[in-house]
Amino acid sequence: MRRRRFLGRVGVAGAVGTAGCGFRGGDTTGNGRRDTGDAPSRRFRVRDDGFEVAVDGGGFDPLSVRGVNLGMAKPGRFPGEAAITRAEYDRWLGMMGELNVNVVRVYTVHPPGFYRALAAYNRSHAEPIYVLHGNWIGEETLREAGDASSLSDAFDRSMRQVVDAVHGATTIEPEPGYASGTYDADVSDAVLGYVAGIEWPPAVVRETNRATDATGHDGEYLTAPDAPPFEAWLAARLDDAVAYEAREYGAQRPAAFTNWVTTDPLDHPYEPFVDEDSVSVDPDAIAATDAYDAGTFAAYHVYPYYPPLLNETPAYAEYVDHRGEPNSYAGYLNDLVGVTDHPLLVAEFGIPSSRGIAQRDVHGRDQGRHTETEQGEILAAMYADIREADTAGGIVFSWHDEWFKRTWNLAPFSDPNRRPYWSNVQTPEQRFGLLSFDPAGAVPLDGSPEAWADATAATPERDPVRIGDGADASRELTGLRVTSDAASLSIRVELADLDGGVDWSETNYLLALGLTDPDDRVLPYGVDASAPADFVVRLGGPEASRVTVFPRYDAFAYEYGAGAGLDLDAYRDPEPGAFTPLRMVINRGYTVPETGERVPFESVETGRLRYGNGNPESPEFDSLADVHVSPSTDAIELRLPWQLLNVADPSRRRRLGDFWTEGIDAYETFEAIGVAAASYAPDDAGGTAAQLDAETNFTHAIPGVEGSRLRPLQFAPPTWDQPGYTERLKESGRIVGDAFGRYANRE
């Protein structure tokens, strides 16, 4: 692919070195650099084909980025608490190196432990891990300001703080929401460059362009002669940071600003949402001057499923990639690289391994509902797309899962002040990581009975009804166990004999769950019974198992029912025996402007249950498994994500209240969850129970049946202040590491 040359410099004069007498910190060596042991000195620059590095004054060699993004949060902590420890940084950098990662990107100043760990890693490894460093400016801060130029002083201070931190020459005083401490590790010889700012909100770009008269920028290191106000503002911010490092430390390195599809310089006539193609922020508006040999580049966040233009633009959806396959992601990258003069770095790309889903991709690279293996395979394919597009490389988002995150379609259903304290496997934004944080005490969902030793348990109070059809043993319940962890409620149903498996045409199971202390409700599936149930689970085999909800407690109907075309009166005042599927919205509907085609509202049934082995140590591990059938131990196990059950904060036992009258954020505390289990003989594929000559059509129940009422066991989930968890590298991490290794071997 032809790329236009990006070197819009006034000239090509020599660069400022990495070492100089302007060093501000103490404890320096004779050449003005802080002592970093035997670490070699490096210079960095960008040219047409991407990044280059020179070691100890030698010639420049190309460096293609194989990166991961590293955030500042961990379970039980918001990112602003800066709670990651030195030991964690040491361990994670070691793991990154084993996965052939050569660049880690950070978005803001981390605690001093990060820089000390990085310096230590690079001293002990022949192949260093480089850093692309950013400065954080919150989206809300930008939106409140409107005109970004009003934040210039604060932005410049934050970039100078980054420069001081990487040179190990500053002490940052404690301030809520930021890292602090003494920064005494000089990692500047590992800093590949700076990527400033965040994904720019279009409203802020427009307001800056409207409110600011000044256009263009003529700086010492960066120039933007014809730039509109926003790009001129960015050029001035980068110019200030580059000048500061050159003046204070005698060093320079490449610098860029964050960008994304929403503000790219391309026209997208098929984009249905005006804000997603209303304004551009063009990196080509900014160029390096003769004094800035390190150069600038373009840094884009590019995901395959959003904005909708990636699905709706025919040239993308029909684009044929290097494999000979249709690939909208590769099609977009082809266009973006072709229109960009600067070397282009894909500074974020990713796919989550969440149970839930938030967006569709026309070629299946959806935002969520992927196993960890599928996540890795897609990431490896996307990295290949990125490299084949003639870019400077790509950076996977992200290194680890982030429990504090929210996703647009589920955000209303959890307490925003408590999100870091529990693992919401429904939320795609929490599951982008290559490193998983598995809740402590979680059952492996592989049939192992020892994991359930401390569970709350019950046994049946009556003998089963025997039909004599050969399946009585599979319908005879011998035990019910209930436990929980920071992600899920888990239930184990123990049976007399599964004899190699369950014949689902002969045996189904029903679970009734109550959180709201409900009155008895008529149960579905023709079982002729009632229970104090908010949710009902039918286990009818791999293709016929689902969780349903009492309609008045259907949060989807409350929040999205109007858009989905539901009869909301039927949800406010349900008919007896009504239980409705649990759904998740993935698209509110839109019209494609170029064609007038209406893409309707879309949701998925998130209450459908998937069968598999949930133990990460098993060769049959399925990270999306909800149900495991274990004939060898005569048990069926299932785990249900907390949010599936309208729990807004399990760490405090808080659930959604009566949102139809009080609103979606009127949380209520619950003391226990009622859980009852029963078996029955199905009469049809829909799970309707066969009629029995008895008070109910159940063949057996735990704890038992009183008249026609299924009585529950009361389970009180534990609460916690800080969640326990263990780290685990996902299979996706190993797959990405292998892909990085293949490209590293070619370089």
N, C-alpha and C positions, 0 to 999 in steps of 0.2 A: 504494500500500500504506500502511495506517495504521501509524505508528510511535508508540508511547507516548513521552511526553516524558521526557527523561532528566534534566532540571534538578532534581535532588534536593538543591539547596543549601538552606542555612538562609536565604539571601537573595541579592541580586544587587548587592552593593556594588562600588565601582570597583576596578579592577585596579592592581597594582603596575606601574610602568613598566619599560621595558627598560633604562633607564639609572639609575644611582644611585651614591652616594658610597661604597658598600661594595666597590668594585672592588679586587681583591687584587694585581693585577699592576702592574708599572712602566710607564713610557712612555705614560701616559694623556693624554688631552686634558683640557681644563678641566672638562668635565662628568663626569669619572670613567671615561670609556670609552677603551679602547685605540684608538689611531688606526687606522682602517680605510679611510683615503682618503675618497672621496666616497660610500661606501656609505650608503644611507638607513637610518634606524632603523625597526624593525618590531615590532609586537606581534602575538601569536598567541592564538587562543582556539578553543574548539569550541562549537557550538550544535547545535540539533536536526539540521540538515542537513549537519554536518561541520565542517571546519576553516574558519577565517576569519583574514584578515591585514589589518592596518592599517599604512600606510606614512607615516612622518614625521608622526604625530599625526592623520592623516586618519581617515575612517570605515572600518569593516571591510567587506571584500569576501570572498565565498566563494572557497575554494580546494579543488578536487577533486584528489585525489592520483593522479598518473600516475607511478608510481615503479619503481625497480629496487633490488634488494638487492645490496650490494657486500661481498664477503668479503675476507679478508686473505691469501689464498694465491695463488700463481702456480706454474707448472711448476718443479719442482726445489726447492720450498720448502713446508714446513708453514705453516699460518696463524700459529702462534705465533712464527715467525721474523720476522714483520712486515717482509717484504723488498720490498714494493712501493715503487717509487721515485717521487720527485716528478714526473719526466717522464711516468711511466705514469699517475699521477693526473691530470696536466694533460691528457694525450691522451684518457683515458677520459671525463673530465667534458665535454670538448669534444664527444665522440661522443654522450654522453648528451643534451646540449643539442640536437644536430642531430636526435635521435630524439624530441624533444618531451617528454623526461623533465623533470618539475618537482620530484621528490623522490628523494633517494637515502637508503636506509636502511643504517646500519652497526650491527653487533652489539656492538662493543666499541671501545675507544680505538684508533685507527689511528696510524701514525707521523705526526710533525709535518707531513710533506710533504702529507698529505691535506688538512689544514686550511689550509695555505698555498695549495695549489692551488685549493681551494674559494673562498677569499677572493679570489684573483686572478681566477677565472672570474666571480664575481659582480660584481667591479668593472668588468669589461669587457663585460658582457652586460646588456641591459635586463630580460630575463626571468631571474630568478635560479634556481638549483637549491637547494632547501631540503633540510634534513637531519632525518631521524628517527633519534635516537641511542639505542643500547642499551648495557647493561653485560652482560658475559658471566659466567655462573656455570656451570661445567661440569656435565654430567649426572652424571658419576661422583662429583664432589664432593657433589652433592645426594644421590645414592643412598647414599654412604658416611655422610653425616650423618644421613639418615633424617628427623629432625625439622629442617625448614628453619629454624626459629627459632634454632637453634644457630649459624647462619651470618649472623645479623643484622649484626654488626659489620663483617664482611668485605664483605657486600653494600652496606652504607651507604658504606663507604670507596670501593668501586668506583664507585658512583653519584656521589659527590662528586668523584672524579677525572674523571669524564666532564664534569661541570659546569665544573670548572676548565679542562679541555682546550678546550672549545668557547669559553670566554672568553679563551683565549690567555694563561693566567695560572698556569702550573705548569711544573715540570720533573720528569719521571718518571725515576727511576733505573732502569738496566737490571735486568731480572728475566726469567729464562727463561720463554718462553711469552707474553710481553707486549710491546707497543710501548713505546718509551721515547724520551727526548729532551726538548728545550726546546719548549714549546708557546707560541708567541708570536703566533699569528694568531687574532684575535678574530672568530669566525664566528657569534657568538651571535645576530646579527640574521638569520641564515639557518636557525636551529634551530627547526623547526616544532614539535618536541616530543620527548619521551622515551618509549621502549618498553622497559621493564625486563625482564630475565630471559630465560628460554628456554621451550620447550614443557615444561610441568611433568609429570614422571613421576607417574602415579597413585599409586604406592607411597609417594612422598614426601608427597603431599597427604594421603593416609590417615594416615600416621604422624604428621605434624604435627598433624592434627586429633585423633589419639588421645593424643598425648603432651603437648599444650599445654592447660592449663586456661583460659587467657585467651581470651575471645571478644570481638569488637567492638573498635573503635578510635575514639577521640574526639580527633582531631588539630586543629591550627590550620588546615590546608588541606584535609585529606581526612578523611572520617568514614566509619565502617563500623559503625553501632550494633548491628546484629543479625548480623554476619558470623561464620561459623565461624572457627576459629583460623587456617587457612591464608590466607583472604581478609583477615582482620584483620592478619596478618603482612605481607601485600603492601601493605595500606593504610598501615601504619606505615613501610614502606620508601619508598613513594612520597612520603609526607608528609615524611619526613626529607630527601629530595632536593629537593623543592619549597621547603621551609623554608630549606635551605642556600643555594639560589640566590637566594632573596628576601633573605636576611640578608647574604650576601657580595657580591651583584652588583645588588641592587635590581631583580631581574627575575623573571618567571615565565612559564611556557609550559605547554601541555597535557602531561599525563603519563598513561601507561597501563602495563599489564603484558602480556607475551606470553601468548597462549592458543591453543588448537587444538581440533579436533573432539573429541579424546579426553576433554577436560575441559570441554566446553561444558555449559550448564545444561539442555539438552534431554534427554528420555528417549528411548532408542533400543532398543525391544524386539526389533528384528531383528538387533542386533549380536551376532555369534557369539562374540567374544572378551571375556571378562568384564572384563579390564583396560581395554578401550576404552570402557566406559560404567559404570565402577564408582564414580566420584566426579566432582563438578563443582567448577569454579573459576569463580564467577559475577562478572563485572565489575559487575553491577548492585548487588552488595553494598557497593560503594564509591561514594561521592558527594563532590562538591566542597562545601566550606563557603562561607560568605559571603566569606571572605577570598581565595578561590581563583577568581577570575573566569576564568582561562585554561581551567579545566575538565579533565575526564578523559574518556576514550573507551574503546571496546573494540577490541582488536587481535587478530585471529585469523589463523592459518595454515590455509588451506583448499585442499586438493588434491582432484581428482575421483575418485581411485582407491583411497583408503584413509582411514579404516577400511572394512571390508566393508559396514558399515551403509549406505554411500552407494549400493552396488549392490543390497542386499537389501531395503531399505525400499521397499515398493510406492509410497508417496506420493512418494518421490523419483524412482524409476525411471520412473514414469508421469507425472511432472510435465511440463506443457507450457509451454515458455518463451515469451518475447516474439516469437520467430520462428514460433511454432506447432509446434515440434518437441519431442519428449521429451528431457528434460535433467535428469538427477539432480543435477548441480552447482547449477543454478539452483533446483531444488526445495529443496535443503538451505539455500542462501543465503536463500531466502524464509522458511523456518522460523527461521533464526538471527536475521535482522533483526527478525522479528516478535516474538521473545521477549526482545530486548535493548533496554533503555531508552536506553543510550548510543549516540551515533553509532558506527557499526561500520566499521572499516578492515580490509580484507583485506590483512594485512601480509606475507603470502607466498602466491603462487599460481604454479604452474609446470608445465611438461611438458618432459621431456628428449628430445634428439635423438640418443639412443644407439642403437647396434646391438642391444644386449641389452634385455631387458624384465624387469620385476620384479613388476608388478601389472596386472590388467585393470580397465578401466572398462566398465560395461555399455553405454555409448554411444561407446566407442572412444577415449576420452581416456586411453590407457594410460600407464603409467609406462615409457616407452621404445618403441623400434622405430618412431620417426617420423623422416622426413626433416626437414631444417632448414626447408624450406618448410612442411611439415605442422605442425611445432612452432609456427611463427609464426602460422599460420591458427588453430590451437587456442588459443594465447595471446590473440590478438585477440578470438576468440569468448568466451573466459572473461572478459576485461576488460569486454566488453559485458554479459555476465551480471552481473558485479559492479556495474556502473553502473546497470543496469536494476533491480537489487534495492534501490535507494535506500540505497546505502552512501556512505561518505566517500571511496571510491576504492580502488585496489589497487596492490600492489607486486609486480612480477615477480621471481621467484626463478629465475635470478640474472643479474647483469651478465655474468660470465665463467665459463667452464668451470673446474672445480676438480679437478685430477688427484689430489689426496690423498684424495678421498672413496671410500667403499666402499658397496656395496649388500648387503642381507641375504642374498640368494641366491647371491652370488658371493664374499663376504668370505673364506670359508675358503681360497680358491684363489690368493691373492696374499699376498706378504710385507707385513705392515702397516707395517714400518719403511722400506719403499722405494716406497710407492705414489706419492708426488709426482714420482718420477723418470721415470715413463713414462706414456703415455696409454692407458688401458684403455677402448677404445671399447665393450666389452661392458657396462660398468657404468653404469646409468642415472644414478646420483648424480653422476657426473663430467661429465654433458652437459646440465645445465640452462641453461647460459649462452646469452646472445645474442652473446657474443664467443667465438670459437673460438681455441684455441692449436694450430696445425697443426705437427706435428713437422718439424723441418728435415730436408731430404734425402728427404722422402717422394715417391715417384713419383706423377705426376698420375693414373694409371690412365685414360689416354685414348688409348693407342696410341703416344704420342710415343716414338720410339726413343732420342732424345738423353738422356732422363732415366735411361737404363739403361747409360750409357757406362762407368761404374765398377763395374757389377755383376759378381759372380763368374759366369763363363760356361763353357759346354761345348758341343761340337758332336757330332753322332752319329758313332759309330765304324763303322757298317755302313750299307749301303743299305737302303731300306725294302722290305717285301714289297708287291708291287703286285698288286691284285686285278683291275684293268681294268674297274671299274664306273663310272668317271667321277669318283670321289672320291679317287683316289690322291694328288693334289696336296695336298688338305687333311689327309691322314694322314701326309704326309712332313714330318718335323721337321728344321728346319735349325739351331736354336739353343735353348739353355736359359739363362736369366739369373736370378740370385737376388740380392736385396738386402734391406735392412731399415731400419727407422727406429724411433722411440720408441713407435710404436703397432702396427706390423705387420711380418710377413714377407711380402715381395712376390716374385712369380714371373712371368716372361714366357716363354711358349712361342712360338717363331718357326717359321713354316711355309712350305712351298714356294709355295703359292698358295691363298688363300681364295676367290678368284673371286667377290667380292661377299658372301661370308658362309659359314657352315657349315651344311651339311645334317646336322642332328643324327641323322637316321635312318640316315645312312651313316657318320658319324664321331663317335666319342667319344674322350675323353682321360682318362688316369689319372695321378695324381701320387702318389708314395709318399714320405712324410716320416718320418724317424727322429731322435728326440732322445735316447733312452735307451741308445744303442749296442745296439740289440736284435739278437737272432738273426734269421735269415731266417724270415719268416712267409708262409704261403700267402695270396696276395692274393685279394680278392673279385671278383665279376663274371665268373667263369669264364674268366679270362685264362690259366690254366694256368701261372702264374709265381709266384715268391716274391720278397721283398725285405725288407731290414732296416727294417720300417715300424712306426711307432706310429700313424700317421694315413694314411688314404687319401682322396684327393679324386677324385671322378668329375665330369667336365665333360660333361654330356649335354644342355645347353641350358637356357634360363631356368627351366623347370619341373622339371628333372631333374638338378640339380647339388647336391652336398652333400659335406661332410667327414664321414668316419666314423673311429672310433677302435678300436684293439685293446681288447677288453673289459676286460682287467685294468688298463688305463690310463685307464679311464673314471671320472673324478672324480665325475661326477654319480651314478653307480651307488654309489660308496663313500659319499658324503655323504647322498644322498636315496633310494637304491635301495629301502630297506625300506619307506618311505612310498609309493613308486611301485609297490610290489608286484612288484619284479623278483626273478628267481631268482638270488640273489647267488652261488651256487656256480658258475653258468655264467659269471660275470664273474671270479671268482677263478681258475678253471681252464677257459679257453675252449676250444672246439672249433677244430681247424685251419680256417683261412679265415674265421673269424668276425671281423667288424668291425661295430660297432654305431653307431647315430646319436648325434650329440652333442646333448644336451638341456640345458635350463635350467628349473628349477622356478620357477613363478610363484604357486603356491598349494599349501599343504600339506594342504588339506582342512579343512572345518569343518561344523558343523551349525547351521542357522538356528534359534534357540530358539523363535521365535514359531510356526513351521510344522513343525519337526522335519525339514525337508528336509536331506539330506546333500549338500553340495557336495564333489565328490571332489577328490583330489590332481590337480593340473594342471601340465603342463610343455609347453614348446614345443621344436621341433627347431631349435636355434640354429645347427646345422651346415649348414642350407640356404643356398645361395649366391644372391645377387641380382645380376642383370646390369644394367649401366648405365655411365654416364660419371662417373668419380670426380674430375674436375678442377673445382674451384670457379670457375674462370674461364670454363667452358663454359656456354652457355645450356642445355645438356642435363644439367647437373650433377645427380647423385643422390648425396646424402651417405651413403646406405646401400649404395652399389654395392660389391660384392665382386669382380665379374668384368667385364672389358671385352673385347669382341671387336672387333678393328680390321682389317677387310678391306683398308683402304688401305695398311696396313703389314704385312699378313700375320702378325698376332700375336694372341695371347690373353694377357691379363694378369689376375692375381688378387692380392689382398692378404688375408692371413689374420691376424686379431687375435691378439696374443700369448696372451691367456688362452684362446682357443679351442684352442691347442696345449699347454696345461698349463704355460705359462711363468709362473712366479710373480714374476720380476723380470728383465726382459730387460737392464736396465742392468748387471747382474752375471752374466748368462747363468746364471740359476738357474731350475730347473724343479721341478715336483712329483716326489717320489721314488716309491718303492714303498709307497704309502699303505696298502695292505692289511696290511702287516707293520710299517711304521714310523710310520704316522699321516700326516695330510694336511699337516702343517707340517714334515715332514722333507725340506727342500729339498736338491736336489743340483745341483752345477755341471755344465754341459755345455760341451764345447769347440766343437762344430760341429753342424749340422743336415744330415742326409743328404737330398738332394732328387733324385728321378728322375722323368722324364716319359716317357709312352708313349702311342701312339695305337692304336685298334683299331676294327674294324667291328662295331657292335652288332647282335645278332640279334633283340632285342626291345626294347620300351619300357622295360624295367627295367634296361637297360644290360648285359645278359649278352653276352659277346663271341661273335662268330661263330667257328666252328671253322676253323682253318687247318691245312694240312699242314706243320707246323713245330713247333719245340720249345715255343713259346708261341703264344698267339693274338694277340700284339701285331703290328701292322703296322710299327711303327717305335718306337725308344726312344732316349733320351738320358740318361746317356752311352752306355749300351749294355746288352746282355743277354749273360750268360755262361751257357751252358746254358739253364736255365729261370730263372736269377736276374737280376732287374732291379738293375743296379748303380747306386748313387747318386753324385751330385756332393756333395762336402763343402763346406758353406758355414759360415764362422765369423763370426757376427754381431759387429759392433763393440760395445764396452762404453763407458760414459761415467760421468762424475761429475756433470755438470750437463747436462740435455737442451737441445738447441737447438730453437727454435721460432719461428714467426711468428704475429702476431695477424691475425685476419680477422673482420670483422663478418659474422655469419651472415645468410642471407636472412630468418631469423626476426626478427632485429633490425630490418631494414627494414620488415617487415610490422607489427611492434609499433609502430614509430615512426609509421607511417602511421595506425594505429588511434588512438594517442595524439593525433596531429595532428587527426584528425576530431573527437575530443571537445574538444580545446583550442579549436577554432574555434567550438564551440557555447557556450563559457563566456563 
